[in-house]
Amino acid sequence: MTAAAIGYKIRERRKERGITQAALASELGISASYLNLIEANKRAVGGRLATRLAAALGLEVGELTGITEQRLRDDLHELAADPVLGHIDLESNYADQIIARNPNWARLILALYRAYLDSNQALSLLNDRLNQDPWLQATMHTILTRITSLRSISEILVSDGTIDPPQRNRFETMLHNESTRLTDTTQELVAHFEEQNNLDPSLAAAEQVDDFIIGERNYFPAVEEAGLQLRRELERLDRSNIDAALVKYLEEKFAIRIRTSAYDQSPDALWHNQSYFDKDNRVLCFLANAPPTTRRFQTMRVAAQLSFEDTLNSLVADPRLTTDAARARARGALASYMAGAALFPYTPFLEDAQTQHYDIEILRQKYEAGFEQICHRLTTLRAPGAEGVPFAFLRVDPSGHISKRFPLFGLSLPRFGHACPLWPVFSAFQTPGRVVRELGEFHNGNRFLMIARTVTKRAATFRAQPVMFSVMLACEVLYADRTIYAEGIDLRAPGAAVPVGSTCRQCQRLDCQHRQEPPITSGRGAAQAG
């Protein structure tokens, strides 16, 4: 959240509680004039003062440091960037005022917008099915044919009064049979849509899970503790070989066998991350070409899900997760988190990361892990009093589709559109397998060190294409020199940074050659860009 929104919130909250500036300043141990500067957005709030202010006003500290409402602000700005709303002249500071004065109204606006996106997605899926699904096309043709037949038979029965009884009986039988077939075909059509709707992931569910994880700063103490317990149980079985311990643990405790096979095109074999878990037959199956890092992580993930089902169910009972789809999605995300906590225990992993200056390649070797697995774990090092470098995380595919995101204060990551094409998460596709680094500077002067690298999942068959993603970590320039990726970069030099934005619709750099759309902060800015 900007300083402006923080100032509004403090003033509004103080007035709401009937506290004078002088009284609040006295309680905080500061002068009334200094408090006035804070409320006028001319002084920042942080550290112990933020803690005392929050306690005096009955707020969470995150509401004054800006972490809580930064997400609301970013989402409102991105909502405004939707081309559907391009005809409305908007001033960016109005979003700050809405959030500060009544954040629930901001949440209401976002909830309505997400419902609109969900409806649009459903309509698009329906349109695609009607136009491209061969089964649907054949079914609709059958329905129309049967309706035509029914109409013809009905017209004969109605118009021809000379039909003898045996002939009429034959036509009535035909009418009955065609009606029955039409009913059966229609029921099959309805059942098909119901089944497909159950399989389609909900956009709203993904949004809720994002809010849930970001709201907890991607740190869950209960999951960390569960991961540590699981690690201890495995070490009791075999301290020297975690893979052997996992196999033994699943067999002895849950009667689950692990097997390896070639690619199976059976509809029951849902190959996610080169593996699938057959709950009914108690088998965890891996493709023969799955790397050891994938096998280890997915096996640990299944062990975590089965061992701490109650813990996961308790966490996903959070009121921010309002649907079964959202809770299922959150449960899967937390199971992956727990697997990471077990494979990369918090304290030793943090110490190794700091000692190696966050060199992901060295951490990969030490923990025998994949690049993305290490990046995920680095974003969860948020334990109070033992925090690592705060990292943002982004994963995209070659089309630009964003499949995973965890933003930072001051660095918004798009939800509803593509990110800035100048970010290294995209240029990494040009040099697969190599780490790309970039010091990016936004139009407001904020600088972030960004690193990215591609990760590829091997193809299962000759005809299949390898699945490739690009994974990016980013940290504020304040923390950059704690990482190996800042070596050789003059972090303060004017020409060291690449001018970047968030999305074209939110970026004010009108002279950017990569701009695809005008900014949407005011009508005048849009006119200049056009």
RABEL-V183675 format. One record per helix or strand of 2 or more residues. SS is the DSSP state (helix for helix, strand for strand). FROM is the first residue (numbers start at 1). TO is the last residue. If there is no record, write none. Layout:
ss=SS from=FROM to=TO
ss=SS from=FROM to=TO
//
This chain:
ss=helix from=3 to=16
ss=helix from=21 to=28
ss=helix from=32 to=39
ss=helix from=47 to=57
ss=helix from=61 to=65
ss=helix from=67 to=80
ss=helix from=83 to=85
ss=helix from=92 to=101
ss=helix from=103 to=132
ss=helix from=134 to=159
ss=helix from=165 to=199
ss=helix from=203 to=215
ss=helix from=221 to=237
ss=helix from=242 to=254
ss=strand from=257 to=261
ss=strand from=275 to=278
ss=strand from=283 to=287
ss=helix from=292 to=307
ss=helix from=309 to=315
ss=helix from=324 to=343
ss=helix from=346 to=355
ss=helix from=360 to=367
ss=helix from=371 to=379
ss=strand from=382 to=383
ss=strand from=386 to=387
ss=strand from=392 to=397
ss=strand from=402 to=406
ss=helix from=424 to=431
ss=strand from=436 to=441
ss=strand from=447 to=457
ss=strand from=467 to=476
ss=helix from=477 to=480
ss=helix from=484 to=486
ss=strand from=498 to=499
ss=helix from=504 to=506
ss=helix from=523 to=529
//
